[in-house]
Structures are given as C-alpha cells and as structure tokens.
Amino acid sequence: MEARNLRKTRIGVVTSNKMTKTITVEVERKVKHPIYGKFVKKTSKFHAHDDKNECSIGDIVRIMETRPLSKTKRWRLVEVVEKVK
C-alpha cells in the first residue's frame, strides 16, 4: 500500500494567516460525553504550511499530516475547499 494515502486529513476553518507561509486552522469534532451521553463540540488548533500564502481568514481548508516542518508545524495545506466571500 502507498504510505501517502494513510496520512490523516482534517477539514477546518482558517483563524489566522499573519505568519509567513503558515496558517492556523481550527478543527471541530463532536465527542460523546462518557456519562451523560450528550454530544459535545471539541475544537483543536493546528499550524499548517501554506506555501503560496493563498488562504485568508474564514476559508474552509483541507490539511494533511506531514513530516515536522518546524517546532509546531506538522500539517500542510492540501486544498481550499471554500473561499470566504
């Protein structure tokens, strides 16, 4: 099997693009509470590599796991799913 297809992908919203070639992506997931059973929204923030600086705040993007690019960057931009209007 090809190793590239086994990498994790996430879809999230760009919350910051102030860094050079780096974006901050907020990914939301729903987790069931262990006792009460209610689904609770949890968010995670990832730094992702944006080589062309094409993203703006509010864009919906797909990111993929990659080798460590810096101290905090382990994700890279795959595509912009939806541009902000």
Contacts in CASP RR format, 6 or more apart in sequence:
PFRMAT RR
TARGET T0000
AUTHOR 0000-0000-0000
METHOD contacts of the structure
MODEL  1
MEARNLRKTRIGVVTSNKMTKTITVEVERKVKHPIYGKFVKKTSKFHAHD
DKNECSIGDIVRIMETRPLSKTKRWRLVEVVEKVK
7 64 0 8 1.000
7 65 0 8 1.000
7 66 0 8 1.000
8 64 0 8 1.000
8 65 0 8 1.000
9 62 0 8 1.000
9 63 0 8 1.000
9 64 0 8 1.000
9 65 0 8 1.000
9 78 0 8 1.000
10 25 0 8 1.000
10 27 0 8 1.000
10 46 0 8 1.000
10 62 0 8 1.000
10 63 0 8 1.000
10 75 0 8 1.000
11 27 0 8 1.000
11 60 0 8 1.000
11 61 0 8 1.000
11 62 0 8 1.000
11 63 0 8 1.000
11 81 0 8 1.000
12 25 0 8 1.000
12 26 0 8 1.000
12 27 0 8 1.000
12 28 0 8 1.000
12 60 0 8 1.000
12 61 0 8 1.000
12 62 0 8 1.000
12 63 0 8 1.000
13 25 0 8 1.000
13 26 0 8 1.000
13 58 0 8 1.000
13 59 0 8 1.000
13 60 0 8 1.000
13 61 0 8 1.000
14 23 0 8 1.000
14 24 0 8 1.000
14 25 0 8 1.000
14 55 0 8 1.000
14 56 0 8 1.000
14 57 0 8 1.000
14 58 0 8 1.000
14 59 0 8 1.000
14 60 0 8 1.000
14 61 0 8 1.000
15 24 0 8 1.000
15 25 0 8 1.000
15 26 0 8 1.000
15 45 0 8 1.000
15 57 0 8 1.000
15 58 0 8 1.000
16 23 0 8 1.000
16 24 0 8 1.000
16 57 0 8 1.000
17 23 0 8 1.000
17 24 0 8 1.000
17 50 0 8 1.000
17 53 0 8 1.000
17 55 0 8 1.000
17 56 0 8 1.000
17 57 0 8 1.000
19 47 0 8 1.000
20 53 0 8 1.000
21 49 0 8 1.000
21 50 0 8 1.000
21 51 0 8 1.000
21 53 0 8 1.000
22 47 0 8 1.000
22 48 0 8 1.000
22 49 0 8 1.000
22 50 0 8 1.000
22 73 0 8 1.000
23 47 0 8 1.000
23 48 0 8 1.000
23 50 0 8 1.000
23 55 0 8 1.000
23 61 0 8 1.000
23 77 0 8 1.000
24 45 0 8 1.000
24 46 0 8 1.000
24 47 0 8 1.000
24 48 0 8 1.000
25 45 0 8 1.000
25 46 0 8 1.000
25 47 0 8 1.000
25 48 0 8 1.000
25 61 0 8 1.000
25 63 0 8 1.000
25 75 0 8 1.000
26 43 0 8 1.000
26 44 0 8 1.000
26 45 0 8 1.000
27 43 0 8 1.000
27 44 0 8 1.000
27 45 0 8 1.000
27 46 0 8 1.000
28 41 0 8 1.000
28 42 0 8 1.000
28 43 0 8 1.000
29 41 0 8 1.000
29 42 0 8 1.000
29 43 0 8 1.000
29 44 0 8 1.000
30 39 0 8 1.000
30 40 0 8 1.000
30 41 0 8 1.000
30 42 0 8 1.000
31 39 0 8 1.000
31 40 0 8 1.000
31 42 0 8 1.000
32 38 0 8 1.000
32 39 0 8 1.000
32 40 0 8 1.000
33 39 0 8 1.000
33 40 0 8 1.000
46 63 0 8 1.000
46 74 0 8 1.000
46 75 0 8 1.000
47 70 0 8 1.000
47 72 0 8 1.000
47 73 0 8 1.000
47 74 0 8 1.000
47 75 0 8 1.000
48 61 0 8 1.000
48 63 0 8 1.000
48 73 0 8 1.000
48 75 0 8 1.000
48 76 0 8 1.000
48 77 0 8 1.000
49 66 0 8 1.000
49 69 0 8 1.000
49 73 0 8 1.000
49 75 0 8 1.000
49 76 0 8 1.000
49 77 0 8 1.000
50 77 0 8 1.000
51 76 0 8 1.000
51 77 0 8 1.000
54 77 0 8 1.000
54 80 0 8 1.000
55 61 0 8 1.000
55 77 0 8 1.000
55 80 0 8 1.000
56 83 0 8 1.000
56 84 0 8 1.000
57 84 0 8 1.000
58 84 0 8 1.000
59 80 0 8 1.000
59 81 0 8 1.000
59 82 0 8 1.000
59 83 0 8 1.000
59 84 0 8 1.000
60 80 0 8 1.000
60 81 0 8 1.000
60 82 0 8 1.000
61 77 0 8 1.000
61 78 0 8 1.000
61 79 0 8 1.000
61 80 0 8 1.000
61 81 0 8 1.000
62 77 0 8 1.000
62 78 0 8 1.000
62 79 0 8 1.000
62 81 0 8 1.000
63 75 0 8 1.000
63 76 0 8 1.000
63 77 0 8 1.000
63 78 0 8 1.000
64 75 0 8 1.000
64 76 0 8 1.000
64 78 0 8 1.000
65 74 0 8 1.000
65 75 0 8 1.000
66 74 0 8 1.000
66 75 0 8 1.000
66 76 0 8 1.000
67 74 0 8 1.000
68 74 0 8 1.000
69 76 0 8 1.000
END
